[in-house]
Amino acid sequence: MASPVKSLLHLLFDVILFAFMLLGVAGIVFKFIMPEGLLSQGWDLIWNKNPTYSLLLLLGVVVVFVFGKGWLDNLNLKDKPGNFIAYAWALLGVYFAAKLALHGTL
C-alpha cells in the first residue's frame, strides 16, 4: 500500500499536468480562432490567391477527415502514445504559461 504522502504527491502531479494540458489546448484554440488568428490569416491568404483554392482546401479537409477517421478507428493505441500526446499538450501549456507570465498575453 502506498504511503499517504506519496499518494498526495502523485495527485498533485496529476492535477498540475492536467492544468498544463488544459492551458495548452486552450492556448492553441485561442491562437487559431482569435480575431486575426492563424485560421483567419490562412483563410484570407488562400481566398485572396484564388477562391477556388479555398473550396478545394475544404474538400481536401473533408476527404482527409473521412479517411483519417477510418484509419484512427483501426489504430490500436495503448498507454505510451497517449502519454506522449498528454505530455506534448502539457509542454505547450508550460510554453503558454511562461509567455503569459512574461508578456501578459498568449
ABEGO torsion letter per residue (X at the ends): XBBAAAAAAAAAAAAAAAAAAAAAAAAAAAAAABBGBAAAAAAAAAAAABAAAAAAAAAAAAAAAAAAAAAAAABBBBAAAAAAAAAAAAAAAAAAAAAAAAAGBX
